[in-house]
Amino acid sequence: MKTWTGGVLASSLVLSLVSYNALADGHKSASAPLEYYPGEEREFYVGNVNPGYQDFHLGSLLPEDTTRDLMALIDDFAGRWTPERWTTIPELWDRDTEPYVLLVHQREWLVGWDQVDGYFAKDQVIPVKEVPALGAKGGIEQIEAQHYEFRAEPDMEAMMYNVDRVTMHEIAPGLVSAVWYVDFQFKPRRIAPRGEHFKANAIFKETGDGWKFVHYGEAAMAPIMYIERLYRSQVSHEFLGMIEEQESEKEARTQ
Amino acid sequence: MKKLLMTCCFAIALAGPAKAESILHSETSAPKADAEAIEAIVIEWASKFNRGDWMRIKDMWDADEETPTYLGEERDQWVIGQEGLDQYFNPPSENTMVETVVIQPYGLRVRLLSDTIAVATWENSLDFKMKTRPAVQDDYRVNAIFRKKDDGKWYFIHYAELAMSPLIYVEHLYRRGVSEGFPENGKPYDAGRSGYANN
């Protein structure tokens, strides 16, 4: 277990340095330090509906010192996703601003300090908030759902949050908008380790106590697209070659 | 009967068009005027898709923002910059696989982070039909950042659709079919184990 943890820490550090270097260079091209989707060389579309989509990663468009401060904040945030430290995450927020938080496994936003502090407490200390029925027809809105039912963290034996390809820029004096990619791996108790890739967006505010979070949201890929991608990853080069051959033959016949 | 109908028509005419129900959530903290202005934009955003006018979506973005950011729930990569938005919202027509969509936004929360920056969260109920597939429906969360410009209007500078983790979403779908009264009407799964062990 110790060896494994050490390996994880070392990997996190390396990843962190790689992502910081990518930021500092300001490259517009992809600079993913991770092999995001094992077997992706077999993916026809490499995770995209349209093979023409670009990776628009821009890095930081902020002054060097601001970039350094914000990367330190993001790295601090990432490092707190462990079974021992996840309850300290609200310390990175501006206490004078109403917080908004949406984690990828949650049904509803956490809005305000009662909800955010309550969620990140070791024990569930706040009343359950019903998701209001707001008139949407069908879909999961009709399913009974409650905020704190989705507290996954207390059941985790291990967690690892890796940050990749941060793009950030100023949207107003003292306010920065940032987007990045997340490689999140976790080991629930009595369940095998698993990993998930999603995106994150955040807003940071400059306060008397340095830069702080005021908004954070995580975005998975739409489930139907995610499953479709799994299917695409099963396509072999042989099958792609066969399709190509058929298309060539068809083209030759029409000429 | 005819008189009754005429009376009804007259009453409806006097009342004017029915005002659409607000989609603002009670957790909105922005001043009323700003919240309603953002609400109008969010409704117009959906309306452009619903009437097939989505190629003009980009008009609702701040053209002076050098780094607009966008994420559709179907994508696994951010779209960043004006060039990215152009590509996303104006693809070649031969690539269009979508037959029709109906988007209904709801649960809109608006808060101000400064005089010129607002953040909004809401949900979209999406009915969606691809040309080659059956119709499907989906609910997903959205967050967006708006900037108020000198003309007094708010414009998008960031928009992201925040889909739920696929495994949790599928679990939700499975939960829909749970029989009434379950699990309370079931026996503990392990109830017979101790008796079995004693035999």
Contacts between the chains, C-beta under 8 A, distances in Angstrom:
chain1	res1	chain2	res2	distance
A	47	B	76	5.0
A	47	B	77	7.7
A	48	B	75	7.0
A	48	B	76	7.0
A	48	B	77	6.8
A	49	B	74	6.1
A	49	B	75	7.4
A	50	B	91	7.3
A	50	B	95	6.8
A	52	B	87	7.8
A	53	B	75	7.3
A	53	B	77	6.3
A	53	B	87	7.8
A	54	B	84	7.1
A	54	B	87	7.5
A	55	B	77	5.9
A	56	B	77	7.5
A	56	B	78	6.2
A	56	B	79	6.0
A	56	B	80	3.6
A	56	B	81	5.7
A	56	B	83	7.9
A	56	B	84	4.7
A	57	B	78	7.7
A	57	B	80	7.1
A	58	B	67	6.5
A	58	B	80	5.6
A	58	B	81	6.8
A	61	B	66	7.6
A	61	B	67	6.1
A	97	B	113	7.3
A	98	B	29	6.1
A	98	B	111	6.1
A	100	B	109	7.9
A	100	B	111	7.7
A	100	B	119	7.1
A	100	B	121	6.4
A	100	B	143	7.7
A	102	B	121	7.5
A	102	B	141	6.3
A	102	B	143	7.4
A	102	B	162	5.9
A	104	B	162	7.8
A	104	B	164	6.8
A	104	B	165	4.5
A	105	B	164	7.2
A	105	B	165	4.8
A	105	B	168	5.0
A	106	B	164	7.7
A	107	B	164	7.0
A	107	B	172	8.0
A	109	B	109	7.4
A	109	B	121	5.6
A	109	B	141	7.3
A	111	B	27	5.0
A	111	B	109	6.8
A	112	B	27	7.5
A	132	B	25	7.8
A	132	B	26	8.0
A	132	B	107	7.2
A	134	B	23	7.8
A	134	B	25	7.8
A	134	B	106	4.4
A	134	B	107	4.8
A	134	B	123	7.4
A	135	B	21	7.7
A	135	B	106	6.0
A	136	B	104	6.2
A	136	B	106	5.3
A	136	B	123	6.9
A	136	B	125	3.9
A	136	B	139	6.1
A	137	B	125	6.6
A	137	B	137	7.9
A	138	B	125	7.2
A	138	B	137	4.8
A	138	B	139	8.0
A	139	B	125	6.1
A	139	B	137	5.2
A	139	B	138	6.1
A	139	B	139	3.9
A	140	B	139	5.4
A	140	B	164	7.8
A	140	B	169	7.0
A	140	B	172	4.8
A	140	B	173	7.3
A	141	B	123	7.4
A	141	B	125	6.9
A	141	B	139	5.0
A	142	B	176	7.8
A	143	B	172	5.3
A	143	B	175	6.1
A	143	B	176	5.9
A	144	B	175	7.9
A	145	B	172	7.4
A	150	B	168	7.3
A	167	B	67	7.3
A	167	B	69	7.1
A	167	B	78	6.9
A	167	B	80	5.7
A	169	B	66	7.5
A	169	B	67	4.4
A	171	B	117	5.8
A	171	B	145	6.4
A	171	B	147	7.0
A	171	B	157	6.2
A	171	B	158	7.8
A	172	B	113	7.5
A	172	B	114	5.0
A	172	B	116	5.9
A	172	B	117	4.8
A	172	B	147	7.7
A	173	B	114	7.9
A	174	B	114	7.9
A	175	B	113	5.9
A	175	B	114	6.4
A	175	B	117	5.9
A	177	B	69	6.9
A	177	B	145	6.0
A	177	B	157	7.4
A	177	B	158	5.6
A	179	B	69	5.2
A	179	B	71	7.5
A	179	B	78	5.1
A	179	B	80	7.4
A	179	B	158	8.0
A	179	B	160	7.6
A	196	B	165	6.5
A	197	B	76	7.2
A	198	B	165	7.4
A	199	B	71	6.0
A	199	B	76	7.5
A	199	B	78	6.4
A	199	B	160	7.4
A	201	B	69	7.3
A	201	B	71	7.6
A	201	B	143	6.8
A	201	B	158	7.0
A	201	B	160	5.2
A	203	B	113	6.8
A	203	B	119	6.6
A	203	B	145	7.1
A	205	B	113	7.2
A	214	B	113	6.6
A	215	B	119	5.8
A	215	B	143	7.4
A	217	B	121	7.7
A	217	B	141	7.6
A	217	B	143	5.0
A	217	B	160	6.8
A	217	B	162	5.1
A	218	B	162	6.6
A	219	B	71	5.9
A	219	B	73	7.3
A	219	B	160	5.6
A	219	B	161	6.7
A	219	B	162	4.1
A	219	B	163	6.1
A	220	B	162	7.8
A	220	B	163	4.7
A	220	B	164	6.2
A	220	B	165	4.9
A	220	B	166	6.0
A	221	B	73	6.9
A	221	B	74	7.3
A	221	B	75	7.1
A	221	B	76	4.9
A	221	B	163	6.2
A	221	B	166	7.3
A	222	B	73	4.1
A	222	B	74	5.4
A	222	B	138	6.8
A	222	B	140	7.0
A	222	B	161	7.9
A	222	B	163	4.7
A	223	B	163	6.7
A	223	B	164	7.4
A	223	B	166	3.8
A	223	B	169	4.4
A	223	B	170	6.3
A	224	B	136	7.2
A	224	B	138	7.5
A	225	B	73	7.5
A	225	B	74	5.0
A	225	B	76	7.9
A	226	B	166	4.4
A	227	B	166	6.8
A	229	B	76	7.8
